[in-house]
Amino acid sequence: MHTLGIKEAGHTGSNACRNGGVLDEGSEGGPASLRGGVADLAIVDAHQHFWDPDANYHPWLRDEPPIPFRYGDYRAIRRRYLPPDYRADAAPIRIDQSVYVETEWDPADPVGEMRYVERLRQEFGLPTVAVAPARLDEPDAPDVLAQQAAFVFVRSVRHKPRANRSPTESSPGGMTDARWRNGYAELGRNNLRFDLQTPWWHLAEAARLANDFPDTQVILNHTGLPADRSAEGIACWKAAMKTLATCPNVAVKISGLGQRGQPWTAAANRDIVLTTIDVFGPSRCMFASNFPVDSLCASFHTIFGGFREIVHGFSAGERRGLFHDNAIRIYGMEG
């Protein structure tokens, strides 16, 4: 038990979401120009994955054909990705601690994923803590949550709720389902946080959920998925984020900002990052890699160099929180 703080192998390069071409290592924003800018950076990565699809069953990494994916063709990450690969991608950035997030492992064996993570921790020293899978709308949710909470390193659970494909659809999302909410109620009884991945048009539902369960820490994944970068799309995303930010028990991971066919740049993501920090406040935000998934869009150095460039005017304490200390506090990694 732990006290609460109030889709995604192999070593991949720096591609522009696989459809936009490989970034020039010597060009502005490429790895060669960024390495010097991140060599002294130490981070706690709030969102990363490991997997070995040859040894373990992940339907989206094993089955054919591949599923539709927001970054396009993801075959490059349908292979083993372990802590040595991750550290190689991150170097020279120092990984002090990391948060492993469930990887859509075999849904018939959710506890098996945490047994696998336990072995990774013993062999490699990473991850530090984990976000476990559990299907909240299943009859066995209470038992699965109790088993996941028994692992000393499990801090949170993720189950992506049913979502509409676009904001033009008006059907209620999965967070309004009575069975799903009954499962969600078990999180507090097991002293678990909740990692929420849902598109921004369901964030009003997320706010109601957070208010209904004020003692459960919610951690929004991937910045609320602002995929539509049109003026209207960004305006709607901002309004949704402001609604969710009124809930004091919600934090957010700034990650997953790649765009299909476009290179990851600080210029492209500056407004998203600064708006999120402004709306939630620096103490409720965490930078994260989403590796290896976001290796489809950029190198580790490009992403974290970009984050560093965007917040260079923040105080030293705020920057340390965003890159390091906030994740320790929010995920309970102090001891």
LUMSETI-139974 format. One line per 8 residues: their letters; for each residue z, x, y of C-alpha. Coordinates in pm, whole numbers, plus 50000, padded with zeros to 5 digits. Layout:
# residues N
a> Z/X/Y; ...
END
This chain:
# residues 335
mhtlgike> 50000/50000/50000; 49928/50120/50354; 50040/50008/50697; 49772/49858/50921; 49678/49983/51266; 49630/49715/51537; 47306/49929/50253; 47334/50176/50200
aghtgsna> 47014/51082/49744; 46941/51385/49775; 46918/51608/50076; 46682/51442/50325; 46531/51560/50647; 46505/51429/51000; 46243/51155/50975; 46178/50888/51234
crnggvld> 46275/50605/50998; 46010/50730/50755; 45727/50557/50940; 45734/50752/51264; 45677/51107/51145; 45900/51413/51111; 46073/51541/51423; 45971/51890/51530
egseggpa> 46265/52119/51457; 46189/52313/51771; 46136/52012/51997; 46386/51864/52239; 46637/51658/52042; 46544/51826/51712; 46790/52011/51489; 46707/52357/51630
slrggvad> 46804/52257/51983; 47110/52060/51872; 47282/52302/51637; 47425/52504/51924; 47555/52186/52084; 47747/52067/51777; 47864/52397/51627; 48218/52347/51764
laivdahq> 48236/51978/51676; 48498/51852/51431; 48476/51488/51328; 48630/51218/51115; 48326/51032/50988; 48415/50663/50988; 48125/50550/50766; 47948/50743/50492
hfwdpdan> 47838/50700/50131; 47812/50897/49807; 47622/50791/49496; 47460/50901/49173; 47214/50630/49063; 47131/50816/48744; 47491/50794/48630; 47596/50462/48788
yhpwlrde> 47418/50133/48841; 47336/50037/49199; 47075/49758/49184; 46914/49848/49518; 46891/50216/49423; 46768/50163/49067; 46574/49838/49034; 46204/49798/49105
ppipfryg> 46059/49710/49340; 46289/49830/49621; 46437/49554/49831; 46319/49485/50190; 46516/49721/50413; 46564/49737/50788; 46454/50101/50804; 46146/50044/50587
dyrairrr> 46074/50263/50285; 46402/50405/50157; 46282/50575/49836; 46392/50914/49975; 46759/50817/49934; 46726/50662/49587; 46874/50976/49430; 47205/51154/49391
ylppdyra> 47401/51226/49709; 47739/51396/49665; 47991/51572/49893; 47811/51912/49877; 47488/51743/49997; 47681/51567/50273; 47853/51884/50393; 47518/52065/50394
daapirid> 47366/51788/50606; 47659/51800/50848; 47690/52181/50886; 47785/52337/51122; 47976/52022/51222; 48318/52030/51055; 48410/51722/50854; 48788/51694/50877
qsvyvete> 48810/51358/50699; 48576/51078/50600; 48566/50708/50518; 48361/50618/50212; 48212/50270/50233; 48114/50070/49924; 47755/50120/49814; 47654/49787/49658
wdpadpvg> 47753/49917/49316; 47711/49705/49004; 47863/49371/49111; 47997/49318/48759; 48227/49622/48794; 48369/49646/49149; 48679/49837/49044; 48459/50093/48866
emryverl> 48330/50210/49202; 48679/50307/49314; 48740/50489/48985; 48423/50687/49064; 48551/50762/49416; 48880/50876/49266; 48691/51133/49058; 48493/51250/49363
rqefglpt> 48815/51305/49556; 48963/51507/49273; 48652/51726/49236; 48537/51768/49596; 48824/51669/49827; 48615/51393/49985; 48624/51115/50081; 48965/51084/50241
vavaparl> 48986/50706/50220; 48757/50428/50100; 48631/50080/50177; 48614/49902/49842; 48387/49621/49724; 48518/49273/49644; 48334/48943/49641; 48566/48722/49840
depdapdv> 48406/48396/49729; 48448/48465/49356; 48733/48310/49153; 48859/48655/49053; 48884/48777/49415; 49268/48784/49421; 49280/48998/49106; 49002/49233/49221
laqqaafv> 49166/49282/49561; 49501/49359/49398; 49335/49620/49173; 49150/49780/49465; 49465/49791/49677; 49642/49978/49397; 49427/50287/49463; 49625/50501/49708
fvrsvrhk> 49312/50586/49909; 49171/50235/49951; 49219/50106/50304; 48968/49826/50346; 48722/49594/50173; 48362/49504/50252; 48178/49194/50139; 47875/49115/50354
pranrspt> 47898/48741/50428; 47594/48517/50396; 47387/48542/50714; 47086/48376/50872; 46771/48583/50897; 46740/48536/51273; 46932/48390/51567; 46693/48094/51574
esspggmt> 46843/47960/51249; 47146/47738/51296; 47300/47721/50947; 47667/47827/50931; 47722/48177/50797; 47935/48284/50503; 48246/48340/50715; 48281/47962/50749
darwrngy> 48278/47899/50373; 48613/47773/50241; 48602/47979/49921; 48510/48295/50114; 48794/48237/50360; 49038/48181/50075; 48943/48523/49944; 48972/48669/50291
aelgrnnl> 49329/48535/50314; 49419/48763/50022; 49347/49074/50230; 49666/49038/50430; 49871/48984/50117; 49737/49318/49989; 49774/49500/50323; 49398/49560/50342
rfdlqtpw> 49163/49579/50638; 48819/49418/50641; 48491/49596/50713; 48247/49338/50849; 47872/49389/50835; 47685/49097/50986; 47413/49054/51251; 47526/48985/51605
whlaeaar> 47429/48617/51594; 47724/48557/51360; 47981/48734/51578; 48115/48409/51722; 48206/48313/51365; 48361/48658/51324; 48574/48600/51634; 48702/48273/51493
landfpdt> 48783/48447/51165; 48967/48728/51345; 49168/48479/51549; 49254/48274/51241; 49388/48586/51065; 49533/48791/51353; 49728/49029/51128; 49415/49150/50946
qvilnhtg> 49234/49441/51109; 48859/49380/51128; 48621/49675/51162; 48270/49580/51270; 48005/49793/51100; 47695/49939/51264; 47756/49821/51618; 47673/49459/51535
lpadrsae> 47319/49548/51423; 47128/49542/51756; 46786/49572/51591; 46598/49370/51855; 46576/49605/52153; 46388/49362/52377; 46563/49267/52702; 46645/48924/52561
giacwkaa> 46765/49069/52230; 46997/49319/52399; 47134/49053/52635; 47220/48825/52342; 47374/49115/52148; 47590/49209/52450; 47713/48851/52489; 47805/48835/52118
mktlatcp> 47987/49169/52133; 48187/49050/52436; 48294/48742/52241; 48416/48949/51947; 48587/49206/52170; 48830/48940/52296; 49003/48967/51957; 49257/49252/51974
nvavkisg> 49248/49302/51595; 48879/49404/51596; 48747/49760/51615; 48386/49879/51589; 48194/50164/51432; 47912/50296/51647; 47657/50377/51379; 47344/50249/51210
lgqrgqpw> 47139/50266/51532; 46811/50380/51380; 46491/50189/51452; 46200/50161/51213; 45914/50384/51321; 46107/50536/51614; 46292/50868/51648; 46666/50856/51709
taaanrdi> 46727/50968/52068; 47017/50953/52309; 46792/50779/52560; 46704/50503/52313; 47067/50441/52218; 47258/50518/52538; 47290/50156/52656; 47401/50038/52311
vlttidvf> 47670/50307/52285; 47802/50275/52640; 47802/49895/52632; 48001/49895/52308; 48259/50137/52447; 48282/49945/52773; 48329/49610/52598; 48577/49721/52331
gpsrcmfa> 48739/50010/52514; 48729/50371/52391; 49038/50333/52172; 48873/50068/51950; 48545/50256/51889; 48455/50520/51630; 48142/50726/51584; 48001/50737/51230
snfpvdsl> 47702/50886/51050; 47608/50619/50794; 47475/50909/50587; 47272/50935/50377; 47119/50603/50487; 47058/50712/50846; 46901/51036/50725; 46594/50813/50702
casfhtif> 46592/50812/51084; 46744/51140/51203; 46936/51451/51109; 47315/51456/51122; 47292/51693/51419; 47055/51465/51609; 47289/51168/51572; 47612/51345/51660
ggfreivh> 47447/51558/51925; 47317/51235/52075; 47661/51075/52067; 47806/51384/52234; 47542/51380/52507; 47598/51011/52578; 47976/51044/52623; 47984/51386/52788
gfsagerr> 48133/51233/53105; 48430/51079/52922; 48772/51243/52926; 48856/51497/52659; 49107/51255/52506; 48856/50972/52493; 48595/51194/52329; 48844/51317/52071
glfhdnai> 48932/50957/51993; 48570/50851/51949; 48479/51143/51724; 48806/51193/51542; 49143/51037/51618; 49055/50667/51641; 48928/50662/51283; 49249/50830/51164
riygmeg> 49460/50566/51337; 49250/50260/51252; 49208/50354/50885; 49563/50481/50840; 49480/50841/50749; 49776/51001/50927; 49972/51113/50623
END
